[in-house]
Amino acid sequence: MQKQRFFHQSDLFILPLLLMYAFVLCIRSGVRGFFALDQSIVFDGSYRLLAGQIPFKDFVCAFGPVVFWLQALLFKLLGVNYGTYVFTAALLNVLATITSIYILRLLFPHSTIYSYAAGLLTGSWFYPPFGTPYPEQTAFFFGLITIALVLHIIISPERRTLVHGLLLFMAGIVAALAILTKQNVGGLLFPLYLLMILLMALPNVRQALMQLITFIAGSMGALLLFLIWLAVKSDIEKFWQFFFQLPSRVGTARLAESLTDFLYYLAGSRVFIGMLPLIVISLLVSWTALWRFIQCRTLRTDRSIKMCALGGLMAAYLIFCSLILSKTVSNDIANVWGLIGIIGGIGIALLLESGKTPGQLKGRCFSCVGEKWSIITYLLLIYVITVAAGGVYVSLERRTQLYDRVAASFIPLGYKTLSCLAWAEPTAIGNARVSRDDILTLIKRLESRGDNFFIFPDFTILYGALGVPSPQPVLWFHKGLTYPADRTQALSEWIVRDLRKHHVQTVILERESFFPGRLDDFPYLKSFIFDNFKGDVPVKGSVKICLDLVLSDYI
């Protein structure tokens, strides 16, 4: 077997540029504007850990705690502030870009062009559209690492060594981390790792079984340790309810929704339409590569046929995974197509290398195709750059988080822990407009009071920003997902019990929010607030217009 060449002279110039691009774009995106409902979640959850709270014991959420552990570690090292928050996303974006490049080099080591395309697309679409840490992207990151580890092992000529066995075991652990970050992403990706192992190991059944057992043992071992932690330190019953029961009901209901409505939803997404040609190309050539592998029984042991089939399997499966997530997560579509770099890189590679023999692939570097493909190659490169530019536009214009309401300007907030955040003017919430002055006025009022407060429902980032741990157990309020749609009495009582326990003196009710009317879902909590807190006099500025402040002494 010819030794694979991973590094080329062009890497010395292009790789640093790609990684710098991935980092800077995510930083610039992350500090431009703030969407309280989504972007408060990981900030608050991670700060809760630093404050000593335990997931599923002191607070509950609809996904696993790994994203909080990771962000809490960065908060511990660099400080609890918005700069650290955005830096975490940018760091993961860089690592995802490196990993995408590595995966394409493993699959197509004779050429750099495919890995550069994958890196450019990943750096543009993996984290920048969101800009701050979020469970889906973090789960995708662990999925990418798992894919890279599994791929490295199964294509290695020395697959039976102890080191490779340990790496495969570690890959299983990382796969479990993806599940414990976001169960739908990690769970959907898990069969892909097993299929990759099977495809490359067969017809050697013994080797396939040994590799599958090693990988699954790593995953099961990690999940078992987590269950032990739940039993000893946390609460298994609450974990089952909030991690499995509530999210599975929501996901099942969304999957059962009309396929026609879903297709209209995709057709109405400019992000998806922009990616669609790349997705279609990748899907067609992937199925072609897999069909060739299935049909050519005499060539099943031919490495070039297997490698093309492996790439086709990965791209086709990741398209399937992204489509399922598009239907179930009920979020902006850009947030679940972060793996478009891998999908597109493999699709382009399979298209341009179709019909070539292994001998024709040797020794090629940046000049990856023959004369007949040159025009198609240039057109594809232009298209890839266009798709990447779309990621830049969506990210910097904050199309994902501001939901197509383009801000006229971004003004630095200028408050200590939120100093690097540029507030979008205007920021639309429901029928209201929340200005930078509104937020600063609220922060100053809370600082001047200096007591425990409860904010409902979305601006929970203020707990960590002001150094005041959240006094209640719901990380964020999303009907049906983080609390039952019809049975909230027990949760209401838990919230009120914790508000009393922490001697909360101040309550802030947001008059306008992304999902209006959520306080009505908690009649016991609502009654407690209006029975025990009195209204405040109007404050100067426009805060009273946007946030119905109830800043007064606890009776």
Disulfide bonds with the S-S distance in Angstrom:
none
